[in-house]
């Protein structure tokens, strides 16, 4: 528990960078969502340096859940979209 009291913005930004690099290895969008949540948590921590570590962790969890819901919803919409036929003859010809 002691470790949570020494978290600062650099820790969150490093975690975000690791997740964004993970997105390069497995492009699915979920790693990017967690990385963005970590970077946003680092941004909040940068401007509110007195925030306790447990509050930072809670903020990270909430932002991660929101970001993952957005990515999941976007992937579901893209998967359920009917395919378009780009090679069909046009009405003019």
Residue frames as qw, qx, qy, qz and C-alpha x, y, z in Angstrom:
[[0.000, 0.883, 0.470, 0.000, 0.00, 0.00, 0.00],
 [0.363, -0.682, 0.094, 0.628, 2.96, 2.31, 0.53],
 [0.406, 0.042, 0.569, 0.714, 3.67, 2.26, -3.20],
 [0.131, 0.730, 0.603, 0.295, 0.36, 3.97, -4.01],
 [0.236, -0.900, -0.191, 0.312, 1.42, 7.05, -2.10],
 [0.350, -0.549, 0.372, 0.662, 4.42, 7.78, -4.31],
 [0.510, 0.482, 0.611, 0.367, 2.66, 7.73, -7.68],
 [0.022, 0.630, -0.026, -0.776, 3.17, 10.83, -9.77],
 [0.621, 0.646, 0.030, -0.442, 2.34, 11.87, -13.31],
 [0.211, 0.597, -0.727, -0.264, 5.48, 10.30, -14.80],
 [0.333, -0.061, 0.934, -0.118, 4.41, 6.86, -13.66],
 [0.586, 0.522, 0.508, -0.356, 1.06, 7.21, -15.41],
 [0.448, 0.757, -0.275, -0.389, 2.64, 8.58, -18.58],
 [0.012, -0.448, 0.882, 0.143, 5.11, 5.68, -18.69],
 [0.451, 0.184, 0.849, -0.206, 2.28, 3.20, -18.22],
 [0.558, 0.683, 0.208, -0.423, 0.34, 4.91, -21.01],
 [0.277, 0.692, -0.576, -0.336, 3.37, 4.72, -23.31],
 [0.224, -0.210, 0.952, 0.018, 3.73, 1.01, -22.61],
 [0.531, 0.418, 0.684, -0.276, 0.10, 0.36, -23.50],
 [0.486, 0.765, -0.093, -0.412, 0.36, 2.43, -26.68],
 [0.102, 0.547, -0.799, -0.230, 3.44, 0.40, -27.66],
 [0.397, 0.063, 0.904, -0.150, 1.44, -2.73, -26.90],
 [0.587, 0.617, 0.298, -0.432, -1.15, -1.48, -29.37],
 [0.329, 0.683, -0.534, -0.375, 1.54, -1.54, -32.06],
 [0.075, -0.266, 0.960, 0.037, 2.12, -5.23, -31.38],
 [0.095, 0.375, 0.922, -0.011, -1.55, -6.22, -31.20],
 [0.142, -0.020, -0.139, -0.980, -3.70, -3.67, -33.06],
 [0.168, -0.470, -0.861, -0.100, -7.16, -4.12, -31.60],
 [0.159, -0.661, -0.170, -0.713, -7.88, -0.75, -29.97],
 [0.706, -0.636, -0.307, -0.047, -8.14, -2.01, -26.41],
 [0.694, -0.212, -0.152, 0.672, -4.51, -1.33, -25.50],
 [0.188, 0.390, 0.129, 0.892, -4.86, 2.16, -26.93],
 [0.447, -0.700, -0.322, -0.455, -7.92, 2.77, -24.77],
 [0.758, -0.553, -0.221, 0.268, -6.08, 1.76, -21.60],
 [0.582, 0.039, 0.008, 0.813, -3.06, 3.82, -22.67],
 [0.034, -0.576, -0.208, -0.790, -5.21, 6.91, -23.21],
 [0.621, -0.706, -0.289, -0.180, -6.79, 6.39, -19.78],
 [0.756, -0.344, -0.143, 0.539, -3.33, 6.21, -18.20],
 [0.368, 0.257, 0.098, 0.888, -2.16, 9.37, -19.99],
 [0.273, -0.681, -0.269, -0.624, -5.32, 11.24, -18.92],
 [0.731, -0.622, -0.258, 0.114, -4.79, 10.09, -15.34],
 [0.654, -0.108, -0.042, 0.747, -1.22, 11.40, -15.56],
 [0.110, 0.501, 0.204, 0.834, -2.52, 14.71, -16.87],
 [0.516, -0.740, -0.264, -0.342, -4.94, 15.05, -13.95],
 [0.795, -0.454, -0.162, 0.370, -2.18, 14.06, -11.53],
 [0.519, 0.236, 0.028, 0.821, 0.15, 16.65, -13.07],
 [0.095, -0.537, -0.100, -0.832, -2.27, 19.48, -12.30],
 [0.682, -0.596, 0.030, -0.422, -3.43, 18.01, -8.96],
 [0.481, 0.419, -0.723, 0.265, -0.21, 16.66, -7.43],
 [0.270, -0.304, 0.664, -0.627, -1.74, 16.25, -3.97],
 [0.829, -0.027, -0.200, -0.521, -4.19, 13.60, -5.16],
 [0.600, -0.397, 0.677, -0.154, -3.80, 10.40, -3.10],
 [0.028, 0.298, -0.886, -0.355, -2.69, 7.24, -4.86],
 [0.267, 0.314, 0.901, -0.138, -5.97, 5.42, -4.28],
 [0.378, 0.722, 0.253, -0.522, -7.88, 8.27, -5.90],
 [0.180, 0.588, -0.588, -0.525, -5.51, 8.13, -8.86],
 [0.107, -0.048, 0.982, 0.145, -6.09, 4.42, -9.17],
 [0.336, 0.530, 0.697, -0.347, -9.85, 4.91, -8.96],
 [0.331, 0.733, -0.090, -0.587, -9.72, 7.60, -11.64],
 [0.068, 0.414, -0.810, -0.410, -7.65, 5.30, -13.84],
 [0.231, 0.197, 0.952, -0.041, -10.17, 2.47, -13.45],
 [0.369, 0.675, 0.451, -0.452, -13.12, 4.72, -14.28],
 [0.269, 0.710, -0.343, -0.553, -11.37, 6.25, -17.31],
 [0.069, -0.245, 0.926, 0.278, -10.33, 2.78, -18.49],
 [0.329, 0.385, 0.845, -0.171, -13.89, 1.48, -18.28],
 [0.370, 0.760, 0.173, -0.505, -15.22, 4.47, -20.21],
 [0.162, 0.627, -0.590, -0.483, -12.53, 4.18, -22.89],
 [0.164, -0.066, 0.973, 0.146, -13.05, 0.42, -23.25],
 [0.402, 0.547, 0.660, -0.322, -16.81, 0.92, -23.59],
 [0.339, 0.762, -0.130, -0.536, -16.23, 3.46, -26.37],
 [0.069, 0.455, -0.809, -0.366, -13.85, 1.13, -28.23],
 [0.274, 0.148, 0.949, -0.059, -16.15, -1.86, -27.79],
 [0.427, 0.659, 0.438, -0.437, -19.15, 0.11, -29.05],
 [0.285, 0.714, -0.379, -0.516, -17.22, 1.36, -32.10],
 [0.041, -0.276, 0.929, 0.243, -16.04, -2.16, -32.95],
 [0.356, 0.348, 0.841, -0.212, -19.57, -3.55, -32.58],
 [0.423, 0.729, 0.153, -0.516, -21.02, -0.86, -34.87],
 [0.201, 0.610, -0.623, -0.446, -18.34, -1.53, -37.47],
 [0.165, -0.085, 0.980, 0.071, -18.95, -5.28, -37.29],
 [0.355, 0.494, 0.747, -0.269, -22.74, -4.93, -37.68],
 [0.268, 0.629, -0.157, -0.713, -22.50, -2.46, -40.56],
 [0.839, 0.392, 0.376, -0.034, -23.77, -4.01, -43.81],
 [0.532, -0.200, 0.463, 0.680, -21.12, -4.35, -46.50],
 [0.373, 0.745, -0.002, -0.553, -21.21, -1.84, -49.32],
 [0.780, 0.285, 0.467, 0.304, -20.88, -2.96, -52.91],
 [0.098, -0.734, 0.219, 0.636, -18.33, -0.57, -54.43],
 [0.180, -0.209, 0.766, 0.581, -18.08, -2.50, -57.69],
 [0.412, 0.563, 0.706, -0.120, -21.70, -2.32, -58.72],
 [0.306, 0.356, 0.441, 0.765, -22.44, -0.60, -62.02],
 [0.044, 0.303, 0.276, -0.911, -23.63, 2.97, -61.68],
 [0.423, 0.626, 0.596, -0.272, -27.05, 4.11, -62.90],
 [0.215, 0.776, -0.195, -0.560, -25.49, 6.44, -65.50],
 [0.060, 0.457, -0.773, -0.436, -23.92, 3.73, -67.65]]
